[in-house]
């Protein structure tokens, strides 16, 4: 008797480093739990997160190719892999900002069912500016999946797509990997995520932290992550004379033990999609202080109930919020008490139901 399962490939930039990549790992487990056969395909060799199913690491396979040849090698390997494994459903979780390349990728996909994810409010990372070109590339996709209501509203307003849906990124509180902790301050507030100044605005974070003066109360700022701007952030810490009060540590495969030791977590982004760090912090009963950036925080943070939501680009207001969450025990305990329940609707089980509703039923 044929017991073959419906096959789904999840295409991502990598399986390490950021929230969108962590989401891809979560999604592999969600879909495996829904009884699909899962194939993970990544373009770069980075693979830090655990995943369900099989893995095609195109970055590793094309690593020794000349730079000009790598894209052609990856395209050829992808086409062959999809055909040989008879994969008929694709979930495209990549940034898609080179439109000629995307037209070629669409030819590789052929007549397979394709679901495109948009993980960020900055639509230029995923869609062309031209409405005509966007509709040519994505108008006939099975679904365009937006990770926040704000992103879906923007996509609809700008492109008039009829095939959009919002499915938020889930919170997975299972702890995987080595639980050994690096050296940490006794009292600290925490940022965890990608070290990317253009998106995360560490300049604002450091300015507000300095202005809050909570280091006079024994609190330090811990930055946990990886990314292209690690050296830049280190330079800014030194220039601000904050070296004694700000600690940078590598991202941990098992970050939640550190999250739970923090007083609260901090987010100062220019823009977001649906930031997993906020959801994961709250799921671990840790309040959040976040700026009200475009997309994400306002759909999760209930001001003075599970955290504090502050107008963006206002260092003084952010410093005041940081101070309040340190010094106002009544506010802090109230937010901590409500934190986990406020994101219960984003559990793996709840988000799995939303995916099951849009995908073909598995064999």
SEROLUM-720051 format. One line per field, with one value per residue (C-alpha): residue in one letter; x, y, z. Coordinates in Angstrom, 1 decimal, always signed. Layout:
N
residu (A, ...)
u (X, ...)
v (Y, ...)
w (Z, ...)
***
This chain:
363
residu (X, X, X, X, X, X, X, X, X, X, X, X, X, X, X, X, X, X, X, X, X, X, X, X, X, X, X, X, X, X, X, X, X, X, X, X, X, X, X, X, X, X, X, X, X, X, X, X, X, X, X, X, X, X, X, X, X, X, X, X, X, X, X, X, X, X, X, X, X, X, X, X, X, X, X, X, X, X, X, X, X, X, X, X, X, X, X, X, X, X, X, X, X, X, X, X, X, X, X, X, X, X, X, X, X, X, X, X, X, X, X, X, X, X, X, X, X, X, X, X, X, X, X, X, X, X, X, X, X, X, X, X, X, X, X, X, X, X, X, X, X, X, X, X, X, X, X, X, X, X, X, X, X, X, X, X, X, X, X, X, X, X, X, X, X, X, X, X, X, X, X, X, X, X, X, X, X, X, X, X, X, X, X, X, X, X, X, X, X, X, X, X, X, X, X, X, X, X, X, X, X, X, X, X, X, X, X, X, X, X, X, X, X, X, X, X, X, X, X, X, X, X, X, X, X, X, X, X, X, X, X, X, X, X, X, X, X, X, X, X, X, X, X, X, X, X, X, X, X, X, X, X, X, X, X, X, X, X, X, X, X, X, X, X, X, X, X, X, X, X, X, X, X, X, X, X, X, X, X, X, X, X, X, X, X, X, X, X, X, X, X, X, X, X, X, X, X, X, X, X, X, X, X, X, X, X, X, X, X, X, X, X, X, X, X, X, X, X, X, X, X, X, X, X, X, X, X, X, X, X, X, X, X, X, X, X, X, X, X, X, X, X, X, X, X, X, X, X, X, X, X, X, X, X, X, X, X, X, X, X, X, X, X)
u (+0.0, +1.3, +1.9, +3.6, +2.9, +2.2, +5.6, +6.4, +9.6, +10.4, +12.9, +14.8, +17.9, +19.4, +18.5, +20.4, +20.8, +17.4, +13.7, +12.6, +15.1, +14.0, +10.4, +11.4, +12.7, +9.5, +7.4, +9.1, +8.0, +4.5, +4.0, +5.6, +3.1, +0.3, +1.6, +3.4, +6.8, +9.2, +12.2, +14.2, +16.2, +18.6, +20.7, +23.5, +25.4, +24.4, +22.4, +22.1, +18.5, +17.1, +14.6, +12.2, +12.6, +15.4, +17.8, +19.3, +22.1, +22.7, +25.2, +27.4, +27.1, +28.1, +30.6, +33.7, +32.3, +33.5, +31.2, +29.8, +28.8, +27.2, +23.7, +23.6, +24.8, +22.2, +19.4, +20.4, +20.6, +17.2, +15.5, +16.9, +16.1, +12.4, +12.0, +13.8, +11.9, +8.5, +7.9, +4.6, +4.1, +6.6, +6.7, +9.0, +10.4, +13.3, +13.8, +13.0, +14.4, +16.1, +13.2, +15.0, +16.2, +12.7, +11.3, +13.9, +13.0, +9.4, +10.3, +12.0, +8.9, +6.8, +3.2, +3.8, +1.6, +3.6, +3.0, +5.0, +5.9, +6.4, +8.3, +8.9, +7.1, +9.7, +8.0, +10.9, +12.6, +9.8, +7.9, +8.8, +7.7, +5.7, +2.2, +2.1, +5.3, +4.2, +1.0, +2.8, +5.2, +2.9, -0.7, -1.4, +0.4, -1.7, -1.4, +0.8, +1.2, +1.9, +3.1, +1.2, -2.1, -0.2, +1.8, -1.3, -3.0, -0.1, +0.2, -3.5, -3.4, -0.3, -0.8, -4.6, -3.8, -6.8, -4.7, -3.3, -3.7, -2.2, -0.5, +1.6, +4.9, +4.4, +6.1, +8.0, +9.1, +10.8, +14.4, +16.9, +20.6, +23.3, +21.9, +25.3, +25.1, +27.8, +28.9, +26.1, +25.6, +23.6, +20.9, +20.3, +17.9, +18.2, +18.1, +18.2, +18.1, +20.1, +22.8, +21.6, +21.7, +19.6, +16.7, +17.1, +18.4, +20.9, +21.8, +18.4, +18.8, +22.1, +21.1, +18.0, +19.9, +22.5, +19.8, +17.9, +20.9, +19.6, +23.3, +23.3, +20.8, +23.1, +21.5, +23.4, +22.3, +23.1, +23.0, +22.7, +23.0, +25.0, +24.9, +26.8, +27.0, +28.5, +31.7, +29.8, +27.7, +30.8, +32.3, +29.2, +29.3, +32.9, +32.1, +29.2, +31.4, +29.1, +31.7, +31.4, +27.6, +26.9, +27.8, +27.7, +27.3, +26.9, +23.4, +22.6, +20.9, +19.0, +18.4, +15.4, +17.5, +19.1, +15.7, +14.3, +17.1, +16.6, +14.4, +12.8, +13.6, +14.0, +13.2, +14.0, +13.6, +12.9, +10.5, +9.7, +7.5, +6.3, +9.3, +9.7, +11.8, +8.8, +6.6, +9.2, +10.0, +6.3, +5.9, +8.7, +6.9, +9.3, +7.8, +8.9, +9.7, +9.3, +9.0, +5.8, +7.6, +5.9, +4.4, +4.5, +4.8, +1.4, -0.2, +1.4, +2.2, -0.7, +0.7, +1.0, -0.5, +2.3, +4.9, +5.4, +4.9, +6.7, +6.6, +9.4, +12.5, +11.9, +15.0, +13.7, +10.3, +12.1, +14.5, +11.5, +9.9, +13.1, +13.2, +9.6, +10.1, +13.0, +11.8, +7.9, +7.5, +3.7, +3.8, +6.5, +4.7, +1.4, +3.1, +4.9, +1.7, -0.1, +2.8, +2.4, -1.4, -1.1, +0.6, -1.2, -3.0, +0.3, +1.2, +2.5, -0.9, -2.9, -0.7, -0.7, -4.5, -4.1, -1.6, -3.8, -6.6, -4.7, -2.7, -4.1, -5.0, -2.1, -2.3)
v (+0.0, +3.5, +5.5, +8.5, +11.8, +15.2, +16.9, +20.5, +22.4, +25.4, +27.7, +30.1, +32.3, +30.2, +28.4, +30.6, +34.2, +35.9, +35.7, +34.8, +32.0, +30.8, +30.8, +28.5, +26.0, +26.3, +25.9, +22.6, +21.1, +22.5, +21.0, +17.7, +17.6, +18.1, +14.9, +16.5, +15.3, +18.3, +19.4, +22.4, +24.3, +27.1, +29.4, +30.0, +27.5, +28.8, +26.2, +26.8, +25.9, +22.4, +21.5, +18.7, +16.7, +16.8, +19.6, +20.7, +23.2, +25.0, +27.4, +24.5, +22.7, +25.8, +27.0, +26.3, +27.7, +31.1, +33.9, +34.4, +30.7, +30.2, +31.4, +29.2, +26.2, +26.8, +27.2, +24.0, +22.0, +23.4, +22.4, +18.9, +18.5, +19.6, +17.2, +14.2, +14.4, +15.1, +18.1, +19.7, +22.5, +25.3, +27.8, +30.6, +32.3, +34.1, +37.9, +38.5, +41.8, +41.0, +40.7, +39.3, +36.5, +36.0, +35.6, +32.8, +31.2, +31.2, +29.2, +26.6, +26.4, +25.6, +24.7, +23.7, +25.3, +28.3, +30.1, +33.3, +34.8, +38.5, +38.8, +42.5, +45.8, +47.0, +45.5, +46.3, +43.3, +41.0, +42.7, +44.9, +48.5, +48.0, +46.8, +45.2, +43.3, +42.2, +40.8, +39.0, +37.3, +36.8, +37.4, +33.7, +32.4, +30.1, +32.6, +35.6, +35.1, +38.2, +37.8, +40.8, +42.5, +45.7, +44.1, +42.5, +45.9, +47.6, +44.8, +45.1, +48.9, +49.0, +46.0, +45.1, +41.4, +39.1, +36.2, +37.5, +36.2, +37.0, +34.1, +35.3, +33.7, +31.2, +31.0, +27.8, +27.7, +24.3, +24.5, +22.9, +22.7, +23.4, +25.0, +26.2, +30.0, +32.5, +34.9, +37.4, +40.5, +40.0, +42.4, +43.2, +44.1, +42.3, +42.6, +39.4, +39.2, +40.2, +42.8, +45.0, +48.8, +49.7, +47.6, +47.4, +51.0, +50.3, +54.0, +54.7, +51.8, +52.9, +56.6, +55.7, +53.3, +55.9, +58.5, +56.1, +55.8, +52.5, +51.5, +53.6, +51.0, +48.1, +47.2, +46.5, +46.1, +42.7, +42.4, +38.8, +38.0, +37.9, +39.9, +42.3, +45.3, +43.7, +45.7, +48.9, +48.4, +47.7, +51.0, +52.9, +51.4, +52.7, +56.1, +56.4, +55.5, +52.6, +49.8, +49.1, +48.7, +47.0, +43.4, +41.7, +37.9, +35.5, +34.2, +31.0, +28.0, +27.8, +31.5, +31.2, +30.5, +34.0, +35.6, +34.4, +35.9, +39.4, +42.0, +42.7, +42.7, +45.7, +46.4, +49.7, +48.8, +51.2, +48.6, +44.9, +42.1, +40.1, +40.1, +36.7, +38.1, +40.0, +36.9, +34.6, +37.0, +37.3, +33.5, +33.2, +35.6, +38.5, +41.9, +43.9, +47.6, +48.3, +51.2, +51.5, +50.8, +49.9, +46.4, +44.0, +45.5, +47.1, +43.8, +42.1, +44.7, +45.9, +49.0, +48.7, +45.2, +43.0, +45.7, +49.3, +50.6, +53.9, +56.3, +55.6, +57.8, +59.4, +58.6, +60.5, +58.7, +55.3, +56.2, +56.9, +53.6, +51.7, +53.5, +52.7, +49.0, +48.9, +51.1, +50.5, +47.1, +47.2, +47.9, +45.3, +42.5, +43.3, +43.0, +39.9, +38.3, +38.9, +38.2, +34.5, +34.6, +37.5, +35.3, +32.0, +32.5, +32.4, +28.8, +26.3, +24.5, +27.7, +28.7, +25.2, +25.4, +28.5, +26.8, +23.7, +25.9, +27.2, +24.1, +21.1, +18.3, +15.9, +12.4)
w (+0.0, -0.9, +2.2, +0.6, +2.3, +0.8, +0.4, +1.3, +0.8, +2.9, +1.2, +3.5, +3.4, +6.2, +9.4, +11.8, +12.9, +12.9, +13.6, +10.1, +10.0, +13.4, +12.2, +9.3, +11.8, +13.9, +10.7, +9.8, +13.1, +12.8, +9.3, +10.3, +13.1, +10.5, +8.8, +5.8, +4.6, +5.1, +3.0, +4.2, +1.5, +2.5, +0.3, +2.6, +4.7, +8.1, +10.1, +13.8, +14.5, +14.8, +12.1, +11.2, +8.0, +5.4, +4.6, +1.3, +2.1, -1.2, +0.4, +1.5, -1.9, -3.9, -1.4, -3.5, -6.7, -8.1, -7.0, -10.5, -10.8, -7.4, -8.3, -11.4, -9.4, -6.7, -9.3, -11.1, -7.8, -6.7, -9.9, -9.8, -6.1, -6.5, -9.4, -8.0, -4.7, -6.4, -4.2, -5.1, -2.5, -1.8, +1.1, +0.1, +3.2, +1.4, +1.0, -2.7, -3.8, -7.1, -9.5, -12.5, -10.3, -9.0, -12.5, -13.1, -9.7, -10.7, -13.8, -11.6, -9.4, -12.5, -11.8, -8.1, -5.4, -4.0, -0.7, -0.3, +3.1, +3.9, +7.1, +7.3, +6.9, +4.5, +1.4, -0.9, +0.6, -0.8, -3.6, -6.6, -6.5, -9.8, -9.1, -12.6, -12.0, -8.5, -9.9, -12.7, -10.2, -7.2, -8.2, -8.9, -5.8, -3.6, -0.8, +0.2, +3.9, +6.0, +9.6, +10.9, +10.3, +9.6, +6.8, +5.2, +5.3, +3.6, +0.9, +0.1, -0.1, -2.3, -4.6, -4.3, -4.0, -3.4, -2.1, +1.2, +4.7, +8.1, +10.0, +12.9, +13.8, +16.6, +20.0, +20.6, +24.2, +24.0, +24.9, +22.5, +22.5, +25.2, +28.3, +29.6, +30.4, +29.6, +32.3, +33.0, +35.2, +38.4, +37.2, +33.6, +30.8, +27.5, +23.8, +21.8, +18.1, +15.0, +15.2, +12.3, +12.9, +9.8, +11.2, +15.0, +15.7, +18.4, +18.4, +20.0, +22.4, +23.7, +23.9, +26.0, +28.2, +29.0, +29.7, +32.0, +34.3, +35.6, +35.8, +39.0, +40.4, +39.4, +36.1, +32.9, +29.3, +27.7, +23.9, +22.7, +19.0, +15.8, +12.7, +10.4, +12.7, +15.8, +15.4, +14.8, +17.9, +19.9, +18.6, +19.6, +23.1, +23.5, +22.1, +24.6, +27.5, +28.3, +28.1, +31.9, +31.6, +28.3, +27.6, +24.2, +24.1, +21.1, +20.3, +22.2, +20.7, +24.0, +24.8, +27.1, +30.3, +29.7, +28.8, +32.1, +34.1, +32.6, +34.3, +30.9, +27.2, +24.9, +21.3, +19.5, +15.8, +12.9, +11.5, +12.1, +10.8, +13.8, +16.2, +17.8, +20.6, +22.0, +21.8, +23.3, +26.1, +27.1, +26.8, +29.3, +31.7, +31.0, +30.2, +27.2, +26.7, +22.9, +20.6, +18.5, +15.2, +12.0, +12.3, +15.2, +18.7, +18.8, +17.9, +20.9, +23.6, +25.7, +27.3, +31.1, +31.0, +29.6, +28.9, +27.8, +24.3, +23.6, +20.6, +18.3, +18.0, +21.4, +23.5, +26.5, +26.5, +26.1, +29.0, +31.2, +30.2, +31.0, +34.4, +35.2, +34.4, +36.8, +39.7, +39.7, +41.3, +41.1, +37.3, +36.8, +38.7, +36.9, +33.5, +34.5, +35.8, +32.4, +30.1, +29.3, +28.9, +26.5, +23.9, +24.5, +21.2, +19.4, +20.6, +18.1, +18.3, +17.5, +14.6, +13.3, +12.8, +10.7, +8.4, +8.2, +7.0, +3.9, +2.9, +1.0, +3.3, +3.7, +2.2)
***
